[in-house]
Amino acid sequence: MLASLGELSLDLLRAFEAAARLRSFTAAAAELGTTQPAVSQQIKRLEEQLAIRLFDRIYRGIELTDAGYILFEAVQGGLRSIDDCLGLITTQTQHEVLQVSTDFAFAAYWLMPRLHRFHQRYPQVDVSLVTSERSHAMLGPNIDVAVLFGDGRFRQGESHWLFNEEVFPVCSPRLLSDRTLPLGSDALLEWPLLHLRGESSCQWFDWSGLFRALHIPSAPAPGQLRFDNYTLLIQAAIAGQGVAIGWRHLVDALLEQQLLCRPVEGAATSALGYFVVVPQRKRRGQMVQRFVDWVMEEQSRR
C-alpha cells in the first residue's frame, strides 16, 4: 500500500505545491520561510526521485509540465485534506488562542459587542485582543489577524476590505436643549469641539477636514479638551462635554441607543477605511480563515 510514495518527503511535496501554485521558486521560498536556492534544490530532488521533469524553466519564470500539473492537483488536494483533518482534531481536543490586533475604537465599539456571536459558534477558540494606535505595531510576530485603518496597502499582510471611512458630527442629545434637528452646519460653531490629540498628523479625518466637507468657511475652534484615545473622546461626547467626530460603523449602536445624536446633516467620506489583514508570514490556518469569514459576515448583517 502507498508503494509509489517510496521515501518521498512531505517537505518536498510542500515545496512543490507552493512553487506550482505561485509559479515562482522565489515566492514559494518567501511563503515557506526559506531561500530560493533551497526550494530549487528540493524541486530538483523530487524530479530526480520521480525520474520526470515537473517544471519547464522559461524566461522570467516557470511553467508546469503535463506531469507536473497532474501531480500538483493531487498534492494540493491531499495537503488540504490533511490540513483540514489536523485542524479538526486539534480544535476538538484543545482550545485555540487567536491573537487579534486592532485599534482601541474598533475593539470597543465594533468588535467587542459582536464577539459573543463568534464564541457561540466556535466555543473552543479564545480570542486575545491586542490594541494599539500604531499600525506598524499591529502585525507583530505573535499576531494571527489584524483589523487596520488605512488604504488597504499593507506590505506585511494580505488585506480584505471591510468598510470605508464615513464621518459626521455627533453629540449627546442633552447638549441640544430641545432644539429641533437637524440644525444648520454653522451650529457647530456654538459648541466645544472634542479633539483627538495628534489628529492632524494621522490619516483619518480631523475637524478641519470635516469643516471643509460641510462647507463651513470658519476654522474649527482649537478646543479645550483633547484626548489620545478615541474611546475616551466618545465617552466625553456622551457625557455632554462637546461635539465629537463620529465614525459610521463605530458609533452606529450609540446612535441607536440615543446616547448620541447627529446635530447637523452632512457627512464626509474618504478612500480610506478598515481592512482585515492576515500577516504574510502566517500560514493561513483554518481558524484564521474562519475569523476572517466571520468578520465579513458580521459586517454584512447591517
Buried (B, 14 or more C-beta within 10 A) or exposed (E): EEEEEEEBEEEBBBBBBBBBBBEBBBBBBBBBEBEBEBBBBBBEBBBEEBEEEBBEEEEEEBEBBEBBEEBBEEBBEEBEEEBEEEBEEBBEEEEBEBBBBBBBBBBBBBBEEBBEEBEEEBEEBEBEBBBBBEBEEBBBEEBBBBBBBBEBEBEBBBBBEBBEBBBBBBBBBEBBEEEEEEBEBEBBEEBBBBBBEEBEEEEBBBBEBBBEBBEBEEEBBEEEBEBEBBBBBBBBBBEEBBBBBBBBBBBBBBBEEEBBBBBBEBBBBBEBBBBBBBBBEBEEBBBBEBBBEBBEEBBEEE
